[in-house]
Amino acid sequence: MSLIQKLPPGPLDIIGDIHGEYDALTNLLQHLGYDADGGHKDGRSLVFVGDFCDRGPDSPAVLALVERLIRTGSAVAVLGNHEMNLLRGSAKDGAGWFFDERVTWDEPKYAPFKRLDAAKKADTIAFLLSLPIALERDDLRVVHAAWIPEYLEQIRHLSIGNVIENDRRWDADTHQLAQELKMSMQAELAAHLPGLENPHHEPPFMHAHAAHDALMQMHNPLRVLTSGVECKWHTPFYSGGKWRFVGRVQWWKDYDEQVPVVVGHYWRRFHSFDRSHVGKGGEDLFEDTSPLAWHGKHRNVYCVDFSVGGRWAARKNQDFPESDCKLAALQWPERLLRFDDGQAISTTSFKTPECVTAKA
């Protein structure tokens, strides 16, 4: 089976990044009209855009529920960058639920969070390895971060189950290309002893790190499809638990095909809030885009990530409403947004949409 699979037929409910927010997920499923087994009276199917885990209070429960829904045939899903990091064995910010070495660092920021039983780690990895990178049918495409046709064609012949072997092959090739940057990167770190994970010590711009990170990202199609298109930035910014020197760009401005694409990944905001509250620096790619608008060159790309992954910050800051961080589903073909609080709003390409408050 290819890393690009078919979307199920019929109407779909496409759910954005969840990031361990189990209660938000179960609330949203209820509002969408799904029963405990994933059944729907209207024959609808669930589609998950990835990033099930990290930062939130119960990543294990989210993964268990998503896996059960997929096993019963009620849902399909693609891998996000957070699942790819887990499969790589890369212990990133907020992954202390899975990686022992992250617990002490993550607890002050994200606790309380439930940890995965060590005996279940192998099964979790096996489940994630069973998922594709992209889903498609004639009228719709779904990928976590970026639908770039030339990168999709590079993975179309690859088989599910071997995603990490192929990821490592591309990374090994890239490391060879980046060898000449290593000594310069070591010198940059030696000159900034606080390192890159301390938010209170901004480093000078590290040009070797920027060149390395941009090369590592853009040479590997699996990284581009799950993490987006990135380029060297103009200043350092703190995001996702570390100082960064490359930033995400609006790939959808160059998407020139007619089939609509739905993605997650980009921390869209339904209500305006300071992105630094949730640890997100750099440019907001949706600063000048209505949260309800389709975007891109042909207004046929839609990001359905509405920052529910930031609820950890709201729980620790009384001045930051948890309701600002939402879990959303885009209903297709209706192009209707539904949120975990029950609200339903029409999306639009051209004008302010009509709000149709709905409690399912």
ZAKE-117971 format. One record per residue: x, y, z of N, C-alpha, C in turn; residue in one letter. Coordinates in steps of 0.05 Angstrom, whole numbers, padded with zeros to 5 digits, always signed. Last residue first. Layout:
BEGIN
XYZXYZXYZa
...
//
This chain:
BEGIN
-00506+00407+00370-00514+00380+00361-00521+00363+00385a
-00521+00470+00363-00514+00452+00385-00524+00424+00377k
-00500+00525+00326-00514+00499+00326-00503+00483+00350a
-00504+00585+00292-00499+00572+00318-00514+00546+00319t
-00481+00604+00239-00505+00588+00244-00500+00572+00270v
-00461+00663+00208-00458+00645+00232-00484+00630+00237c
-00440+00673+00143-00463+00673+00162-00458+00654+00184e
-00375+00701+00130-00396+00680+00129-00418+00685+00149p
-00353+00754+00091-00357+00745+00119-00380+00725+00119t
-00329+00729+00027-00343+00748+00044-00346+00736+00072k
-00299+00691-00002-00302+00718-00012-00314+00738+00008f
-00298+00639+00015-00275+00649+00001-00276+00679-00003s
-00318+00610+00078-00323+00625+00054-00297+00633+00041t
-00354+00567+00123-00329+00579+00113-00336+00593+00087t
-00404+00573+00173-00397+00568+00145-00370+00581+00138s
-00402+00543+00237-00399+00567+00221-00391+00560+00192i
-00423+00521+00299-00420+00514+00271-00421+00539+00254a
-00407+00501+00366-00412+00522+00346-00407+00512+00318q
-00390+00462+00402-00416+00459+00389-00422+00480+00368g
-00340+00464+00421-00360+00476+00438-00388+00474+00425d
-00309+00444+00380-00314+00426+00403-00333+00438+00423d
-00339+00464+00317-00319+00466+00339-00327+00448+00362f
-00343+00460+00247-00355+00454+00273-00333+00453+00294r
-00351+00493+00186-00334+00488+00209-00351+00481+00233l
-00368+00469+00122-00378+00480+00147-00358+00473+00169l
-00369+00448+00070-00350+00469+00077-00359+00484+00102r
-00398+00405+00052-00413+00429+00061-00395+00453+00065e
-00378+00355+00036-00374+00378+00019-00387+00404+00028p
-00343+00365+00097-00341+00365+00067-00363+00347+00056w
-00328+00403+00153-00347+00384+00141-00347+00387+00110q
-00274+00407+00194-00285+00418+00169-00303+00397+00156l
-00270+00416+00263-00273+00397+00241-00285+00412+00217a
-00226+00437+00316-00245+00442+00294-00247+00418+00276a
-00214+00461+00380-00211+00438+00362-00234+00440+00341l
-00185+00524+00400-00207+00507+00392-00198+00482+00377k
-00172+00572+00444-00158+00550+00430-00179+00528+00425c
-00205+00605+00471-00191+00616+00448-00177+00595+00431d
-00222+00578+00515-00239+00577+00492-00227+00590+00467s
-00186+00592+00555-00183+00566+00542-00199+00564+00516e
-00163+00658+00558-00186+00640+00558-00180+00614+00542p
-00117+00682+00598-00117+00671+00571-00140+00651+00570f
-00112+00695+00650-00119+00717+00632-00121+00708+00603d
-00093+00651+00676-00121+00658+00680-00131+00680+00661q
-00054+00602+00654-00056+00631+00653-00085+00640+00654n
-00055+00548+00650-00036+00560+00669-00037+00590+00670k
-00091+00537+00612-00096+00525+00638-00077+00536+00659r
-00068+00560+00568-00091+00573+00579-00097+00562+00607a
-00028+00523+00556-00020+00550+00565-00044+00564+00579a
-00057+00479+00539-00039+00476+00563-00032+00503+00574w
-00081+00496+00493-00097+00497+00518-00080+00492+00543r
-00056+00495+00444-00048+00515+00463-00063+00515+00489g
-00079+00458+00411-00054+00450+00424-00043+00471+00443g
-00119+00484+00386-00126+00470+00411-00101+00461+00426v
-00111+00514+00338-00094+00519+00362-00104+00506+00387s
-00140+00499+00293-00148+00523+00307-00136+00524+00336f
-00130+00473+00232-00118+00473+00259-00124+00500+00272d
-00146+00472+00180-00166+00466+00200-00155+00463+00228v
-00135+00510+00123-00122+00500+00147-00143+00497+00169c
-00149+00499+00056-00160+00506+00082-00145+00493+00104y
-00149+00521-00011-00134+00508+00010-00146+00518+00037v
-00171+00551-00052-00180+00523-00049-00162+00507-00030n
-00159+00601-00076-00177+00599-00053-00188+00571-00050r
-00117+00598-00111-00144+00594-00122-00165+00592-00100h
-00074+00611-00077-00076+00624-00103-00104+00622-00115k
-00099+00614-00009-00083+00604-00031-00089+00617-00057g
-00158+00596+00030-00136+00613+00023-00120+00600+00000h
-00222+00606+00060-00204+00589+00044-00182+00607+00034w
-00237+00638+00121-00232+00640+00092-00215+00617+00082a
-00242+00642+00175-00263+00627+00161-00258+00625+00131l
-00204+00676+00193-00203+00648+00202-00223+00630+00188p
-00178+00718+00142-00200+00711+00160-00198+00682+00168s
-00111+00738+00140-00131+00720+00129-00153+00715+00149t
-00066+00762+00159-00083+00778+00142-00105+00761+00128d
-00042+00722+00189-00047+00748+00201-00067+00764+00185e
-00027+00671+00179-00055+00678+00174-00063+00705+00185f
+00024+00663+00194+00018+00660+00165-00010+00668+00158l
+00059+00700+00236+00033+00687+00235+00025+00686+00205d
+00130+00690+00244+00107+00703+00230+00082+00686+00232e
+00156+00675+00310+00157+00677+00281+00131+00689+00270g
+00129+00631+00361+00141+00656+00351+00141+00656+00321g
+00090+00602+00408+00093+00604+00379+00105+00632+00372k
+00073+00592+00460+00101+00585+00452+00106+00586+00423g
+00026+00612+00473+00026+00584+00467+00053+00575+00457v
+00036+00666+00478+00024+00652+00501+00026+00621+00497h
+00052+00684+00429+00074+00677+00448+00063+00662+00472s
+00006+00699+00404+00016+00672+00398+00039+00664+00417r
-00046+00731+00433-00017+00733+00430-00006+00705+00427d
-00106+00724+00394-00091+00723+00420-00061+00724+00413f
-00169+00727+00363-00141+00738+00364-00130+00735+00393s
-00202+00667+00350-00202+00692+00364-00173+00701+00366h
-00181+00629+00316-00208+00637+00311-00213+00664+00325f
-00118+00619+00286-00133+00630+00309-00161+00639+00301r
-00076+00563+00268-00094+00585+00260-00110+00594+00285r
-00031+00528+00267-00039+00543+00290-00055+00568+00282w
-00015+00493+00225-00006+00521+00225-00017+00539+00247y
-00032+00437+00223-00004+00445+00227+00001+00474+00234h
-00071+00415+00168-00071+00425+00195-00046+00441+00200g
-00108+00420+00105-00084+00415+00121-00090+00422+00150v
-00139+00404+00045-00143+00410+00073-00118+00402+00088v
-00149+00427-00021-00131+00414-00002-00138+00423+00026v
-00185+00419-00084-00181+00431-00058-00163+00414-00039p
-00157+00419-00149-00169+00402-00128-00164+00415-00100v
-00129+00451-00184-00157+00458-00178-00169+00441-00156q
-00063+00479-00172-00081+00458-00181-00109+00464-00171e
-00023+00511-00152-00036+00519-00177-00055+00498-00188d
+00005+00541-00098-00010+00517-00105-00029+00523-00129y
+00029+00586-00080+00039+00575-00105+00025+00549-00114d
+00005+00596-00033+00004+00617-00053+00014+00608-00080k
+00016+00553-00001-00009+00553-00015-00012+00575-00036w
+00062+00563+00028+00065+00547+00004+00039+00549-00014w
+00082+00610+00063+00055+00604+00053+00057+00589+00026q
+00133+00583+00107+00123+00602+00088+00097+00592+00076v
+00168+00580+00170+00149+00569+00151+00139+00590+00132r
+00238+00594+00180+00210+00597+00185+00193+00585+00163g
+00299+00585+00217+00284+00582+00192+00254+00583+00198v
+00316+00589+00267+00328+00608+00248+00317+00604+00219f
+00295+00585+00336+00295+00576+00308+00306+00598+00290r
+00296+00559+00401+00302+00581+00383+00307+00571+00355w
+00242+00517+00425+00270+00522+00418+00272+00547+00401k
+00188+00506+00433+00207+00497+00453+00236+00502+00446g
+00158+00528+00392+00158+00499+00395+00180+00489+00414g
+00200+00583+00383+00175+00570+00376+00178+00540+00380s
+00231+00644+00380+00227+00621+00397+00200+00609+00391y
+00275+00667+00328+00249+00668+00342+00246+00642+00357f
+00325+00709+00297+00317+00686+00313+00289+00689+00325p
+00309+00739+00233+00317+00741+00261+00311+00715+00275t
+00298+00721+00181+00314+00745+00184+00323+00750+00213h
+00305+00652+00159+00290+00674+00170+00309+00698+00174w
+00306+00606+00106+00321+00621+00125+00306+00646+00133k
+00244+00568+00100+00268+00581+00089+00281+00597+00111c
+00199+00513+00087+00213+00531+00105+00237+00544+00091e
+00138+00481+00081+00160+00493+00066+00173+00514+00084v
+00120+00426+00126+00116+00450+00110+00141+00459+00096g
+00116+00378+00153+00124+00402+00168+00123+00428+00152s
+00100+00338+00118+00090+00337+00145+00097+00362+00162t
+00125+00351+00069+00096+00344+00069+00084+00345+00097l
+00178+00359+00085+00163+00380+00073+00133+00375+00075v
+00193+00308+00105+00193+00331+00123+00176+00354+00111r
+00189+00278+00058+00172+00271+00081+00171+00294+00102l
+00229+00300+00025+00200+00304+00019+00182+00298+00042p
+00285+00333+00042+00270+00309+00049+00240+00313+00044n
+00305+00382+00032+00316+00361+00016+00300+00335+00020h
+00283+00418+00069+00274+00419+00041+00285+00397+00023m
+00306+00407+00120+00278+00408+00115+00270+00403+00086q
+00361+00411+00113+00350+00386+00124+00320+00385+00119m
+00365+00464+00095+00373+00442+00077+00360+00416+00087l
+00348+00492+00140+00334+00495+00114+00340+00472+00095a
+00387+00476+00177+00359+00469+00181+00343+00472+00156d
+00435+00497+00154+00432+00468+00159+00403+00461+00161h
+00425+00552+00153+00431+00538+00128+00427+00508+00131a
+00418+00560+00209+00397+00566+00190+00401+00552+00163a
+00468+00545+00229+00444+00531+00237+00421+00535+00218h
+00499+00585+00205+00504+00557+00198+00480+00540+00206a
+00478+00632+00229+00475+00628+00200+00480+00599+00192h
+00444+00650+00281+00464+00629+00275+00461+00620+00246m
+00438+00710+00313+00429+00694+00290+00451+00675+00282f
+00447+00699+00385+00452+00714+00360+00442+00698+00336p
+00391+00677+00426+00418+00674+00414+00422+00695+00392p
+00359+00697+00484+00358+00697+00455+00387+00695+00444e
+00340+00668+00538+00366+00676+00527+00366+00674+00497h
+00291+00649+00553+00300+00674+00564+00327+00684+00554h
+00281+00598+00533+00267+00621+00521+00277+00648+00530p
+00326+00550+00518+00320+00569+00539+00307+00594+00527n
+00343+00518+00477+00317+00512+00489+00309+00532+00510e
+00395+00527+00459+00373+00537+00442+00345+00531+00453l
+00447+00551+00504+00434+00532+00486+00410+00544+00472g
+00477+00583+00538+00450+00575+00547+00436+00555+00528p
+00526+00592+00507+00524+00570+00526+00496+00564+00536l
+00546+00608+00451+00520+00615+00464+00514+00592+00484h
+00591+00590+00429+00590+00619+00435+00565+00627+00449a
+00579+00538+00418+00599+00543+00439+00599+00572+00447a
+00543+00545+00375+00533+00536+00401+00553+00542+00423l
+00580+00561+00335+00558+00578+00342+00547+00571+00370e
+00613+00516+00332+00624+00542+00341+00602+00561+00350a
+00578+00480+00311+00589+00475+00338+00601+00501+00349q
+00569+00503+00261+00547+00500+00280+00557+00496+00308m
+00619+00498+00238+00609+00525+00242+00586+00524+00262s
+00622+00442+00234+00641+00456+00251+00631+00485+00257m
+00579+00432+00197+00579+00422+00225+00598+00437+00243k
+00577+00446+00144+00566+00465+00163+00570+00457+00192l
+00596+00404+00114+00614+00428+00116+00603+00448+00136e
+00553+00368+00113+00577+00363+00130+00594+00388+00134q
+00508+00369+00083+00510+00389+00103+00536+00387+00120a
+00507+00325+00049+00509+00351+00037+00515+00373+00057l
+00501+00286+00089+00526+00287+00072+00529+00314+00059q
+00450+00298+00106+00473+00302+00124+00499+00302+00109h
+00421+00281+00061+00422+00309+00068+00446+00315+00086t
+00426+00226+00064+00436+00240+00040+00440+00270+00046d
+00401+00219+00113+00429+00212+00110+00441+00225+00086a
+00348+00234+00101+00364+00250+00120+00394+00244+00118d
+00334+00194+00065+00336+00221+00055+00352+00238+00074w
+00337+00151+00101+00353+00151+00077+00356+00179+00066r
+00300+00164+00140+00328+00163+00147+00346+00163+00123r
+00253+00159+00109+00260+00185+00121+00290+00186+00128d
+00254+00105+00097+00258+00124+00076+00265+00152+00086n
+00247+00085+00149+00270+00077+00134+00276+00096+00111e
+00197+00108+00161+00221+00118+00175+00247+00109+00161i
+00162+00082+00126+00165+00111+00124+00190+00120+00138v
+00145+00031+00118+00174+00037+00114+00180+00067+00114n
+00091+00031+00125+00107+00013+00142+00137+00019+00140g
+00072+00038+00057+00066+00043+00086+00081+00022+00102i
+00120+00047+00005+00100+00031+00019+00096+00040+00048s
+00126+00093-00050+00136+00081-00025+00113+00068-00010l
+00107+00119-00094+00114+00091-00098+00123+00078-00072h
+00100+00171-00075+00077+00156-00084+00083+00126-00086r
+00141+00204-00063+00134+00184-00043+00112+00166-00052i
+00148+00238-00106+00172+00224-00096+00165+00202-00075q
+00099+00262-00111+00107+00241-00131+00131+00226-00122e
+00101+00299-00070+00082+00276-00069+00090+00254-00088l
+00138+00335-00091+00145+00319-00067+00126+00295-00064y
+00108+00357-00133+00133+00343-00139+00143+00326-00115e
+00062+00380-00105+00060+00357-00124+00086+00343-00129p
+00053+00391-00040+00071+00400-00061+00073+00377-00081i
+00016+00406+00009+00012+00390-00015+00029+00402-00037w
+00034+00406+00077+00038+00419+00050+00033+00399+00028a
+00015+00382+00127+00026+00409+00125+00027+00421+00097a
-00017+00334+00123-00015+00349+00148-00006+00378+00143h
-00069+00328+00073-00041+00323+00082-00037+00340+00106v
-00118+00313+00027-00112+00318+00055-00083+00310+00060v
-00162+00333-00026-00136+00323-00018-00132+00330+00011r
-00219+00322-00070-00207+00332-00045-00180+00318-00039l
-00244+00298-00113-00253+00325-00105-00238+00337-00081d
-00220+00248-00122-00222+00267-00144-00228+00295-00135d
-00178+00239-00064-00198+00230-00082-00202+00252-00103r
-00127+00223-00016-00137+00238-00038-00161+00224-00051e
-00077+00233+00035-00102+00221+00026-00114+00237+00004l
-00011+00220+00060-00031+00237+00047-00054+00220+00038a
+00018+00184+00090+00026+00212+00092+00004+00230+00080i
-00015+00130+00128-00003+00143+00105+00006+00172+00110p
+00000+00085+00182-00015+00108+00171+00000+00119+00147l
+00028+00046+00208+00007+00037+00190-00007+00060+00175s
+00060+00070+00245+00073+00061+00220+00052+00052+00199l
+00024+00076+00286+00032+00099+00271+00045+00092+00245l
+00022+00022+00304-00002+00035+00294+00006+00059+00277f
+00075+00014+00322+00065-00002+00300+00040+00011+00287a
+00077+00051+00364+00095+00055+00341+00084+00039+00317i
+00040+00026+00398+00036+00053+00388+00052+00059+00363t
+00066-00022+00408+00040-00023+00394+00034+00005+00383d
+00110-00004+00437+00115-00018+00412+00089-00018+00395a
+00086+00019+00483+00101+00036+00464+00104+00022+00437k
+00062-00010+00522+00045-00003+00499+00060+00013+00478k
+00096-00015+00564+00089-00040+00550+00073-00034+00525a
+00097+00036+00586+00120+00027+00570+00113+00002+00554a
+00039+00075+00581+00051+00051+00593+00073+00041+00575d
+00047+00144+00573+00040+00119+00561+00054+00096+00575l
+00023+00191+00621+00044+00179+00606+00035+00152+00595r
-00016+00250+00625-00014+00221+00628+00008+00210+00610k
+00002+00311+00657-00003+00296+00632+00001+00266+00637f
-00007+00373+00691-00007+00344+00691-00012+00332+00663p
+00051+00394+00654+00038+00377+00674+00012+00390+00684a
+00078+00430+00621+00055+00416+00611+00040+00400+00632y
+00121+00456+00649+00106+00470+00628+00079+00457+00623k
+00144+00422+00686+00137+00449+00694+00119+00463+00674p
+00150+00373+00652+00131+00375+00674+00125+00403+00683e
+00191+00373+00613+00163+00380+00605+00145+00385+00629d
+00238+00358+00639+00237+00383+00625+00208+00392+00620w
+00225+00307+00659+00233+00328+00677+00231+00356+00664t
+00211+00280+00609+00192+00284+00631+00200+00307+00649v
+00245+00266+00568+00232+00292+00567+00216+00299+00591r
+00263+00215+00575+00283+00236+00577+00271+00264+00576e
+00219+00182+00563+00228+00186+00591+00246+00210+00594d
+00169+00198+00518+00198+00196+00522+00206+00202+00551f
+00113+00204+00525+00124+00180+00511+00154+00176+00518f
+00103+00250+00551+00083+00229+00555+00094+00202+00544w
+00139+00287+00533+00146+00272+00557+00126+00250+00563g
+00135+00321+00490+00133+00292+00485+00140+00275+00509a
+00145+00375+00495+00118+00366+00499+00114+00336+00495g
+00197+00378+00448+00182+00392+00468+00154+00381+00470d
+00220+00312+00427+00216+00340+00424+00200+00352+00448k
+00260+00262+00415+00245+00271+00438+00242+00302+00438a
+00256+00220+00363+00266+00247+00369+00248+00260+00391s
+00245+00174+00339+00257+00172+00365+00268+00199+00374g
+00215+00176+00293+00244+00180+00290+00259+00176+00316r
+00165+00172+00314+00175+00149+00300+00205+00151+00295l
+00161+00224+00336+00160+00201+00354+00172+00176+00340l
+00163+00254+00289+00184+00257+00309+00184+00234+00328n
+00115+00237+00266+00140+00231+00252+00164+00234+00272m
+00078+00259+00301+00081+00230+00299+00107+00222+00285e
+00089+00313+00290+00093+00303+00317+00095+00272+00317h
+00074+00319+00236+00102+00321+00243+00108+00311+00272n
+00025+00267+00223+00034+00294+00226+00063+00295+00234g
-00004+00220+00179+00016+00226+00199+00022+00256+00199l
-00076+00215+00170-00049+00218+00160-00030+00224+00183v
-00133+00170+00172-00116+00191+00183-00089+00192+00168a
-00203+00151+00176-00176+00149+00164-00160+00172+00175v
-00258+00116+00207-00240+00138+00204-00215+00131+00188a
-00287+00070+00214-00301+00095+00216-00284+00120+00208s
-00263+00021+00217-00270+00030+00190-00285+00057+00190g
-00243+00004+00264-00271-00003+00259-00281+00007+00231t
-00192+00025+00263-00195-00004+00261-00223-00012+00255r
-00204+00080+00270-00192+00071+00245-00196+00041+00241i
-00222+00079+00322-00240+00089+00301-00230+00080+00273l
-00176+00061+00349-00201+00045+00349-00220+00053+00327r
-00141+00104+00339-00135+00077+00329-00160+00060+00328e
-00167+00145+00368-00163+00147+00338-00158+00119+00326v
-00163+00124+00420-00189+00128+00408-00186+00130+00377l
-00107+00122+00428-00123+00097+00430-00150+00100+00417a
-00094+00176+00422-00083+00156+00403-00100+00130+00404l
-00120+00197+00467-00127+00206+00440-00118+00185+00419v
-00095+00170+00509-00123+00166+00504-00132+00175+00476a
-00041+00190+00504-00047+00161+00501-00076+00156+00495p
-00048+00247+00513-00041+00237+00487-00046+00207+00484s
-00072+00283+00554-00077+00255+00551-00072+00245+00522d
-00060+00339+00558-00061+00322+00582-00063+00293+00578p
-00013+00363+00507-00039+00361+00521-00038+00341+00543g
+00041+00356+00486+00032+00380+00500+00007+00377+00516r
+00026+00302+00441+00045+00322+00452+00031+00346+00463d
-00015+00280+00384-00002+00278+00410+00015+00303+00417c
-00035+00281+00334-00053+00272+00355-00042+00277+00383f
-00019+00300+00281-00013+00314+00306-00033+00307+00328d
-00072+00289+00230-00047+00284+00245-00043+00303+00268g
-00122+00297+00209-00099+00308+00194-00072+00305+00209v
-00172+00248+00200-00154+00262+00219-00130+00272+00204f
-00238+00240+00183-00211+00242+00172-00195+00259+00192v
-00297+00200+00186-00278+00218+00199-00251+00217+00185l
-00358+00199+00148-00332+00187+00156-00314+00208+00168s
-00430+00188+00150-00406+00205+00147-00381+00190+00157r
-00481+00166+00153-00460+00152+00138-00435+00169+00133g
-00517+00188+00186-00517+00198+00158-00495+00185+00141d
-00507+00167+00235-00532+00160+00223-00534+00169+00194k
-00445+00137+00247-00459+00162+00242-00484+00156+00227h
-00397+00107+00292-00419+00105+00273-00433+00132+00270g
-00359+00105+00331-00353+00119+00307-00374+00117+00285g
-00376+00082+00378-00361+00065+00360-00353+00078+00333d
-00405+00122+00402-00381+00113+00415-00363+00096+00397a
-00428+00162+00345-00432+00147+00370-00405+00137+00380d
-00428+00229+00321-00417+00202+00321-00422+00188+00347y
-00442+00283+00315-00463+00263+00313-00452+00234+00312g
-00412+00327+00327-00413+00319+00298-00433+00296+00294l
-00414+00328+00381-00428+00349+00367-00431+00342+00337h
-00381+00283+00391-00410+00283+00399-00425+00304+00384q
-00332+00300+00372-00345+00277+00360-00375+00276+00367l
-00323+00342+00409-00327+00348+00380-00341+00324+00366l
-00316+00314+00457-00338+00333+00454-00344+00339+00425n
-00271+00284+00445-00296+00270+00450-00320+00289+00448t
-00233+00326+00438-00239+00308+00416-00266+00294+00421l
-00232+00351+00488-00241+00366+00464-00248+00348+00441a
-00211+00309+00518-00238+00318+00523-00249+00334+00499d
-00158+00303+00496-00178+00282+00493-00207+00292+00498y
-00111+00332+00470-00135+00343+00483-00158+00324+00479e
-00065+00317+00443-00070+00305+00469-00094+00316+00483g
-00068+00345+00392-00047+00349+00412-00055+00341+00440h
-00099+00353+00346-00112+00348+00371-00092+00353+00395i
-00111+00386+00283-00091+00377+00303-00104+00375+00331d
-00178+00374+00256-00152+00386+00258-00134+00374+00280g
-00218+00330+00218-00211+00340+00245-00182+00350+00246i
-00268+00328+00174-00239+00329+00175-00230+00344+00199i
-00317+00289+00155-00312+00308+00176-00282+00307+00182d
-00351+00277+00092-00329+00274+00110-00329+00296+00132l
-00395+00239+00049-00389+00263+00065-00368+00257+00087p
-00364+00192+00000-00385+00204+00016-00377+00228+00032g
-00307+00148+00006-00328+00162-00008-00348+00175+00011p
-00242+00160+00038-00267+00145+00035-00288+00161+00019p
-00182+00173+00001-00202+00181+00020-00227+00164+00016l
-00128+00129-00012-00153+00140-00020-00170+00150+00004k
-00059+00147+00003-00082+00129+00002-00107+00144-00007q
+00008+00145-00002-00014+00162-00010-00038+00144-00014i
+00042+00105+00008+00040+00126+00029+00019+00147+00022l
+00010+00044-00016+00026+00068-00019+00023+00087+00005s
+00017-00024+00000+00000+00000+00000+00018+00025+00000m
//
